[in-house]
């Protein structure tokens, strides 16, 4: 139901009271509509445009690690986890918009503040900054993987472009940092098309050229191909979540629509997630089934440096990473400033000095992590399991339950013996809780995925048999 319909319903209730109550109700409703329009001005995007934008937020750099996620999970468990992540993403993004419309806060950060106070702001900020930091580090690792391979293909085996550490520092200093210091990222909006093109091109290369590349490799163990489930399944789910979690962008896309409403948004989400799942499954299956146990966290690393189409994809991917990094920085910087300086320390809006200081601090930390490891898989698994599970599954479900706390309390009461609301019939009790089964599952499963995903990823990395 659209917000205007909700307001109209409230107006109707006021009219029944008549007289002064009616006038006051009408005035209050009009003021609420005006305040909402001022706070969240309507966009000019159609539903199709919103689908395109949301697909781009889902199908980002994380898609490159989906074949590796299948290798970590086992074929059938991995496919199930991919579908589960898509289902949870669809439901959680809808829950966020429903909660936001009900409370009147069409911003994830504001919704957390309204529902859980400053503690909600700090919790949200911690996980979002950590997720953005992991993403920025992963982008630099991908650049460090791709540029030396392109350099080798062109005959350059020595020099800065052939050394991954030098590549991290060069691209970090001369490309990523200047773009990250920009205050207005609108000029980078056109690069989203490059990102989608790179992902589609990457998927086509793996789909049509993967078998030929795999045929010349001697270390592939075909007997491992159809393993149902592996002990590192939750680590694999972390990598999947890293790719699929896009809830922090939900409100941005929703507010860009010229005509909103939860029903319209549900349609946008359903189409967006379906397209992303189709692309993700195609890449994941074609990559894993070809390279099996040798599947790399960066699937392009499974292709030789002389593979022409793969090198084109590498160039596209590196360019995409350079332009996507500043967008993650924008999120991390904003959230960190609001949580630490504005909420905790009580400072005003961000200053030029704070803008520069926060940017450089986060940039240095991402450079250090990217230069100290080339293990992209661990970055995807650990940050995906810990941060993406919280942002994508746990917090949206808690917000939905919180925004519907009266209905949740009534539904919970039918389970309590000795109360007037108690229903002895199991069917009646289950029916009363029907709207909250998925949110409760998301909370418990999200916490399980956080703990088990990080634990299995760390244990796997420390294992002496780790390749």
C-alpha positions in Angstrom: 0.0 0.0 0.0 1.3 3.4 -0.9 2.0 6.0 1.7 -0.7 8.3 0.4 -3.2 5.5 0.8 -2.1 5.1 4.5 -2.5 8.9 5.0 -5.9 8.8 3.4 -7.0 6.1 5.7 -5.9 8.1 8.7 -7.8 11.1 7.3 -10.9 8.9 7.0 -10.7 8.0 10.7 -10.3 11.7 11.5 -13.4 12.6 9.5 -15.5 10.2 11.4 -14.8 12.3 14.5 -16.2 15.4 12.8 -15.8 19.1 13.6 -12.5 20.3 14.9 -11.0 16.8 15.1 -11.6 16.5 11.3 -9.8 19.8 10.6 -6.9 18.9 12.9 -6.6 15.5 11.4 -6.6 16.9 7.8 -4.1 19.5 8.7 -1.8 17.0 10.4 -2.1 14.6 7.4 -1.3 17.4 5.0 1.7 18.5 7.1 2.9 14.9 7.2 2.7 14.6 3.4 4.5 17.9 2.9 7.2 16.9 5.4 7.7 13.6 3.7 7.9 15.2 0.2 10.5 17.7 1.5 12.6 15.0 3.2 12.3 12.4 0.4 11.6 14.2 -2.9 10.2 11.8 -5.6 12.5 10.6 -8.3 11.9 10.3 -12.0 12.8 6.7 -12.5 10.3 4.2 -14.0 9.8 0.7 -12.6 12.0 -0.7 -15.4 14.7 1.9 -14.6 14.5 0.9 -10.9 15.0 -2.7 -11.9 18.1 -1.8 -13.9 19.5 0.2 -11.1 18.8 -2.4 -8.5 20.3 -5.2 -10.6 23.4 -3.2 -10.8 23.7 -2.9 -7.0 23.2 -6.6 -6.6 25.4 -7.8 -9.6 28.6 -6.0 -8.6 32.1 -7.2 -8.0 31.0 -10.0 -5.7 29.7 -12.0 -8.7 33.2 -12.9 -9.7 33.5 -15.1 -6.5 30.3 -17.1 -7.0 32.0 -20.1 -8.7 34.4 -20.2 -5.8 31.5 -20.1 -3.4 30.1 -23.2 -5.1 33.5 -24.9 -4.7 33.5 -24.1 -1.0 29.9 -25.1 -0.5 29.6 -28.2 -2.6 27.6 -28.2 -5.9 24.1 -28.9 -4.7 24.4 -27.1 -1.3 25.9 -24.2 -3.2 23.0 -23.9 -5.6 20.6 -24.1 -2.7 22.5 -21.4 -0.8 22.5 -19.2 -3.9 18.7 -19.5 -4.2 18.3 -19.0 -0.5 20.4 -15.8 -0.6 18.2 -14.6 -3.5 15.0 -15.4 -1.5 16.2 -13.7 1.6 17.4 -10.7 -0.3 14.0 -10.4 -2.0 12.2 -10.7 1.3 14.5 -8.5 3.4 14.5 -5.6 0.9 10.7 -5.7 0.9 10.7 -5.7 4.7 12.9 -2.6 4.8 10.5 -0.7 2.6 7.4 -1.8 4.5 9.0 -0.8 7.8 10.2 2.5 6.3 6.8 3.4 4.9 5.1 2.5 8.2 7.5 4.5 10.4 8.0 7.3 7.8 11.8 6.9 7.4 12.9 6.0 3.9 16.6 5.6 4.9 18.2 2.5 6.4 20.3 4.6 8.8 17.3 6.8 9.9 15.2 3.7 10.3 17.7 2.1 12.7 17.9 5.4 14.7 14.1 5.7 14.9 13.6 2.1 15.9 16.6 1.4 18.2 18.0 4.9 19.1 21.7 5.7 19.0 22.5 2.0 19.6 20.9 1.2 16.3 23.0 3.9 14.6 26.2 2.5 16.0 25.3 -1.1 15.2 24.3 -0.2 11.6 27.4 1.9 11.1 29.7 -0.8 12.4 28.5 -3.4 10.0 28.1 -1.1 7.0 31.6 0.4 7.4 33.1 -3.1 7.8 31.3 -4.3 4.7 32.3 -1.3 2.7 35.9 -1.7 3.9 35.9 -5.4 2.9 34.5 -4.4 -0.5 37.2 -1.7 -1.1 40.0 -4.1 -0.1 38.5 -6.8 -2.4 38.4 -4.3 -5.3 42.1 -3.5 -4.9 43.0 -7.2 -4.7 41.1 -7.7 -8.0 42.9 -4.8 -9.6 46.2 -6.4 -8.4 45.2 -9.7 -9.9 44.2 -8.3 -13.3 46.7 -5.6 -14.2 49.8 -7.9 -13.9 48.1 -10.5 -16.1 47.3 -7.9 -18.7 50.9 -6.7 -18.5 52.3 -10.2 -19.0 50.0 -10.7 -22.0 51.5 -7.6 -23.6 55.0 -8.9 -23.0 55.8 -6.9 -19.8 57.2 -9.3 -17.2 59.2 -6.7 -15.1 58.4 -3.3 -13.8 55.7 -1.8 -11.7 52.7 -3.1 -13.7 54.0 -6.7 -13.3 54.2 -6.4 -9.5 50.9 -6.7 -7.6 52.2 -4.6 -4.6 53.3 -1.8 -6.9 49.9 -2.0 -8.7 48.0 -1.7 -5.5 50.0 1.4 -4.5 50.0 3.0 -7.9 46.3 2.6 -8.6 45.6 3.4 -4.9 47.4 6.7 -5.1 46.9 8.0 -8.6 43.4 6.6 -9.4 41.4 5.5 -6.3 42.3 8.2 -3.8 41.6 11.3 -6.0 38.2 9.8 -7.0 37.5 8.9 -3.4 38.1 12.6 -2.3 35.2 13.8 -4.6 32.2 15.0 -2.7 29.8 14.6 -5.6 29.8 11.2 -7.2 27.1 12.0 -9.8 29.7 12.1 -12.5 30.5 8.5 -11.8 26.9 7.4 -12.3 27.5 6.4 -15.9 30.1 3.9 -14.9 27.3 1.5 -13.6 26.8 0.6 -17.2 30.4 -0.5 -17.5 30.0 -2.6 -14.4 27.0 -4.5 -15.8 28.7 -4.9 -19.2 31.8 -6.3 -17.5 29.7 -8.9 -15.5 27.8 -10.0 -18.5 31.0 -10.3 -20.6 32.7 -12.2 -17.8 29.8 -14.6 -17.6 29.8 -15.3 -21.3 33.5 -15.9 -21.3 33.3 -18.5 -18.5 30.2 -20.1 -20.1 31.6 -20.5 -23.6 35.4 -20.7 -23.0 35.7 -22.3 -19.6 35.6 -25.9 -20.8 38.4 -25.3 -23.3 40.6 -23.6 -20.7 39.9 -26.4 -18.2 40.8 -29.1 -20.6 44.5 -28.0 -20.6 44.8 -28.1 -16.8 46.1 -31.2 -15.1 45.2 -30.6 -11.5 41.4 -30.7 -11.8 39.8 -33.5 -9.9 36.6 -34.4 -11.7 35.6 -36.8 -9.0 34.9 -33.8 -6.7 32.6 -32.1 -9.2 29.2 -33.4 -7.8 29.9 -33.3 -4.1 26.7 -32.5 -2.4 28.0 -30.4 0.6 31.3 -29.5 2.1 32.4 -28.6 5.6 33.0 -25.0 4.5 29.5 -24.5 3.3 28.9 -21.5 5.6 32.1 -19.9 4.4 30.8 -20.3 0.9 27.5 -18.7 1.9 29.5 -15.7 3.2 30.9 -15.2 -0.3 27.4 -15.6 -1.8 26.1 -13.0 0.7 28.9 -10.6 -0.2 27.7 -10.7 -3.8 23.9 -10.5 -3.1 23.5 -8.2 -0.2 22.4 -4.8 -1.5 20.0 -3.8 1.2 21.8 -0.5 2.0 21.0 0.7 -1.5 17.3 -0.4 -1.3 16.0 3.0 -0.1 18.2 4.9 -2.6 16.6 3.0 -5.5 13.1 3.2 -4.0 13.3 6.9 -3.6 14.5 7.3 -7.2 11.1 5.9 -8.4 8.6 8.4 -9.7 5.8 6.4 -8.3 6.5 4.4 -5.1 4.5 2.0 -3.0 5.3 -1.3 -1.4 3.4 -3.3 -4.0 5.3 -1.6 -6.9 8.6 -2.1 -5.0 7.8 -5.8 -4.5 7.6 -6.2 -8.3 10.8 -4.3 -8.8 12.6 -6.4 -6.2 11.2 -9.7 -7.6 12.4 -8.9 -11.1 15.8 -7.5 -10.0 16.6 -10.5 -7.8 15.5 -13.0 -10.4 17.8 -11.4 -13.1 20.7 -11.3 -10.6 20.1 -14.9 -9.6 19.9 -16.0 -13.3 23.2 -14.3 -14.1 24.8 -15.5 -10.8 23.8 -19.2 -11.3 25.0 -19.1 -14.9 28.5 -17.9 -13.9 28.7 -20.0 -10.7 27.7 -23.3 -12.4 29.8 -22.8 -15.6 32.8 -21.7 -13.6 32.7 -24.4 -10.9 31.7 -27.3 -13.2 34.7 -26.6 -15.4 37.4 -25.9 -12.8 36.0 -27.9 -9.8 38.6 -28.0 -7.1 40.9 -25.5 -8.9 38.2 -22.8 -9.0 39.8 -19.5 -7.9 38.1 -16.7 -5.9 38.7 -14.5 -9.0 37.4 -16.8 -11.7 39.5 -14.9 -14.3 42.6 -16.2 -12.6 41.7 -19.7 -14.0 42.3 -18.4 -17.5 45.8 -18.0 -18.9 47.4 -14.6 -19.4 47.4 -15.2 -23.2 43.6 -15.7 -23.3 42.4 -12.7 -25.4 38.8 -12.5 -24.3 39.7 -13.0 -20.7 42.2 -10.1 -20.9 39.4 -7.9 -22.3 37.3 -8.9 -19.3 40.2 -8.2 -17.0 40.6 -4.7 -18.4 36.8 -4.0 -18.0 36.9 -5.5 -14.5 39.9 -3.4 -13.3 38.2 -0.2 -14.7 35.0 -1.1 -12.9 36.8 -1.6 -9.6 38.5 1.8 -9.8 35.2 3.5 -10.4 33.3 1.4 -7.8 35.7 1.9 -5.0 34.8 5.6 -4.5 31.1 4.7 -4.2 31.9 2.3 -1.3 34.1 5.0 0.2 31.2 7.5 0.0 29.0 5.1 2.0 31.7 4.3 4.6 32.8 8.0 5.1 29.2 9.2 5.5 28.1 6.5 7.9 31.3 6.8 10.0 31.0 10.6 10.2 27.3 10.4 11.3 28.0 7.7 13.9 31.2 9.0 15.4 31.3 12.7 14.9 27.7 13.7 14.7 26.0 11.2 17.0 28.7 10.3 19.5 30.7 13.5 19.7 27.9 15.8 18.9 29.7 17.7 16.1 27.9 19.4 13.2 27.9 18.5 9.5 31.0 17.1 8.0 33.8 19.7 7.4 36.5 19.7 4.7 39.1 18.5 7.2 36.9 15.6 8.4 36.1 14.7 4.8 39.8 14.5 4.0 40.8 12.8 7.2 38.2 10.0 7.2 38.8 9.3 3.5 42.6 9.0 3.9 42.3 6.9 7.0 39.9 4.3 5.4 42.0 4.4 2.2 45.2 3.6 4.0 43.6 0.7 5.8 42.2 -0.8 2.6 45.6 -0.4 0.9 47.3 -2.2 3.8 44.9 -5.1 3.7 45.0 -5.4 -0.1 48.8 -5.2 -0.2 49.2 -7.8 2.6 47.2 -10.6 1.0 46.1 -11.9 -2.3 43.6 -14.2 -0.8 40.4 -12.8 -2.3 38.4 -15.8 -1.2 39.0 -15.1 2.5 38.0 -11.5 2.1 34.7 -12.4 0.4 34.0 -15.2 2.9 34.8 -13.4 6.2 33.4 -9.9 5.4 30.4 -11.5 3.6 29.6 -13.9 6.5 30.0 -11.3 9.3 28.9 -8.0 7.8 26.7 -8.9 4.9 24.7 -11.3 7.0 24.0 -8.6 9.6 23.2 -5.9 7.1 21.2 -8.1 4.7 19.4 -10.5 6.9 19.4 -9.8 10.7 18.8 -6.0 10.8 16.0 -5.9 8.2 14.1 -8.6 10.0 14.5 -6.9 13.3 13.3 -3.6 11.8 10.3 -5.4 10.4 9.4 -7.0 13.7 10.0 -3.7 15.5 7.8 -1.7 13.2 5.0 -4.3 13.6 5.6 -4.8 17.4 1.9 -4.6 18.3 0.9 -7.3 15.8 3.9 -9.4 16.9 2.9 -9.1 20.6 -0.6 -10.2 19.8 0.7 -13.1 17.7 3.1 -14.1 20.5 0.4 -14.0 23.1 -1.6 -16.9 21.6 1.4 -19.2 22.5 1.5 -18.2 26.2 -0.5 -20.6 28.4 -2.5 -19.1 31.1 -3.3 -15.9 29.2 -6.7 -15.0 27.7 -5.2 -14.9 24.2 -3.8 -18.5 24.4 -5.0 -20.8 21.7 -4.6 -24.6 22.3 -5.0 -25.4 18.6 -1.6 -25.5 16.9 -3.1 -24.4 13.6 -4.5 -21.2 15.2 -1.1 -20.4 16.8 0.7 -20.9 13.6 -1.8 -18.8 11.6 -1.3 -15.9 14.1 2.5 -16.0 13.5 2.4 -16.4 9.8 3.8 -12.9 9.0 6.7 -13.4 11.3 8.1 -16.9 10.4 10.4 -15.6 7.7 11.7 -12.6 9.7 12.4 -14.8 12.7 14.1 -17.3 10.5 16.2 -14.5 9.0 17.4 -13.4 12.4 18.4 -16.9 13.6 19.9 -18.0 10.3 21.7 -14.7 9.9 23.4 -15.0 13.3 24.2 -18.6 12.5 25.7 -17.6 9.2 27.8 -14.9 10.8 29.3 -17.2 13.4 29.6 -20.4 11.3 30.8 -18.5 8.2 33.6 -16.7 9.9 34.7 -19.7 11.9 34.8 -22.1 9.0 36.6 -19.5 6.8 39.3 -19.0 9.5 39.7 -22.7 10.2 39.9 -23.4 6.5 42.6 -20.7 6.0 44.6 -22.1 8.9 44.4 -25.7 7.7 47.7 -27.1 6.5 45.8 -28.7 3.6 44.6 -25.4 2.3 45.7 -25.0 -1.3 
